[in-house]
């Protein structure tokens, strides 16, 4: 396949054929080391194989290189079989003066790594020096200080609860859809959309702590310093520690929503502009209006210059008094007869259909709201700048708001000019000025789109009727006549006719219009059953001069084949059977033999 690996706006061309290999696919053992045998019965496990004397043992941890208490991966010290003399009884355990906290991780083992992988990241890590004495002091295990599970449960039940049950439950449910509380504060200060999504911002706006709640939580914390706060109370206290939280969240939401808001305003305006241009130049639309105007002038009996476009929605409702067909049906007939190159109109006015689904009243309101939000965002930025705000983030916000202000001005210009062009278009269609002022673009576009859809449906129905009439006329040309020359009446062959002819040729059956001299099965069978004398006579006497001799031979052969004795009529097997007469009485059925004739 020569097509590049590009999906939407994503580039996957760095994936080559080498990535087709599956490292998890089963492989043959080959020259590799065979797998170890299964363990023996009784729970005994086979000992590991002996290490050849030529191989060097794996390196071990050693102290050295950074003071007397530093830990490093040193190969030289591991060759001596000791770690500065700190290994206990030759085991791979490091001697420590204090018991430390353990890390319960899963070890990376050499026997679990397939050979095709080769080196791992653990083979390529650089040497790291750590202060073991400091680690021993910091992570000393203090078993006496650990509380039992019962004590932990008792202390857990003793929490400072200030909020009411409904508010606390709502906050706890919202916290499940948010990142950890310790990461939320940093994400809000940096406006990091990778941590908190747009949905998360809405949840935070609904959970903003009030001054009363913050005061109650702080008072309860000061009165009970030894008890922890509840999860909801702690979360609200964390949010309350962020300066100008509401202003930050609203500015952040405006920053994320601006592109979508701009798109929702610009796209309907573009559809309306393109739809107006299409209708101005569309030939089908002009032919429909012209034909309908001529029909209306004749039916009304008075010449007029034009009619209001809104009347198009009533055209399907007018019906004739003879066939009860709609006026739109006859209009399609007339347009197709007068202008055969016209279209169905609906497929050419896609922008009008899309513009009919947008509410331009809401669009103007959204544009005004966008301008108001932009101005309010400037005020919010001023409030944020008074507190802790990174200079880089502040500059980004200033540039963003300045760009938004320019784009909003452009949107207003585009909206104003498109609406003016729409009003000029309505005046061009002959609509009065008071109607133009009250007209809504989405309603106007909906009327045109619905009429175009009705026109397309009726036009397809008219085309089907015309095709049926044409086929009927073609059939009437050959009705009641003896067809000799099929080529004169033969229509264009279809795929089914071609396939049928090929199948007949394959089976040896002659087609209806081309005889190849071959006989059908019945005719061949009848020819074989004929007497050899008759076939020989037909082959020998084919000349016109020997007609008399030929007739004599045929008469002789027929006479020899006639029967001398008359043929007896074959009697049926049941000819001697007597008929039985069944009679029904009250006592039952009785069978009487019929009298013989």
NORMONOR-V957478 format. One record per pair of residues at least 4 apart in sequence whose C-alpha atoms are under 6 Angstrom apart, sorted by sequence separation. I is the first residue (numbers start at 1). J is the second residue. If there is no record, write none. Layout:
i: [I | I]
j: [J | J]
This chain:
i: [6 | 40 | 66 | 83 | 119 | 132 | 135 | 136 | 152 | 187 | 193 | 196 | 221 | 230 | 254 | 263 | 271 | 278 | 289 | 296 | 297 | 320 | 335 | 336 | 362 | 366 | 373 | 385 | 411 | 414 | 427 | 435 | 442 | 455 | 486 | 493 | 504 | 519 | 532 | 537 | 6 | 82 | 163 | 187 | 229 | 297 | 319 | 320 | 426 | 504 | 510 | 519 | 584 | 6 | 39 | 64 | 297 | 319 | 5 | 63 | 87 | 319 | 583 | 5 | 63 | 87 | 318 | 319 | 62 | 86 | 318 | 582 | 62 | 316 | 581 | 61 | 316 | 315 | 580 | 581 | 580 | 59 | 60 | 59 | 62 | 63 | 209 | 101 | 100 | 100 | 101 | 99 | 100 | 99 | 72 | 71 | 284 | 71 | 70 | 70 | 171 | 70 | 69 | 168 | 159 | 159 | 160 | 161 | 159 | 160 | 159 | 275 | 275 | 271 | 272 | 271 | 356 | 268 | 356 | 356 | 352 | 353 | 265 | 346 | 345 | 346 | 344 | 251 | 332 | 247 | 313]
j: [10 | 44 | 70 | 87 | 123 | 136 | 139 | 140 | 156 | 191 | 197 | 200 | 225 | 234 | 258 | 267 | 275 | 282 | 293 | 300 | 301 | 324 | 339 | 340 | 366 | 370 | 377 | 389 | 415 | 418 | 431 | 439 | 446 | 459 | 490 | 497 | 508 | 523 | 536 | 541 | 11 | 87 | 168 | 192 | 234 | 302 | 324 | 325 | 431 | 509 | 515 | 524 | 589 | 12 | 45 | 70 | 303 | 325 | 12 | 70 | 94 | 326 | 590 | 13 | 71 | 95 | 326 | 327 | 71 | 95 | 327 | 591 | 72 | 326 | 592 | 73 | 328 | 328 | 593 | 594 | 594 | 75 | 78 | 78 | 83 | 84 | 236 | 139 | 139 | 140 | 141 | 140 | 141 | 141 | 129 | 129 | 342 | 130 | 130 | 131 | 232 | 132 | 132 | 232 | 227 | 228 | 229 | 230 | 229 | 230 | 230 | 351 | 352 | 351 | 355 | 355 | 442 | 355 | 445 | 446 | 445 | 449 | 363 | 452 | 452 | 453 | 456 | 377 | 459 | 380 | 451]
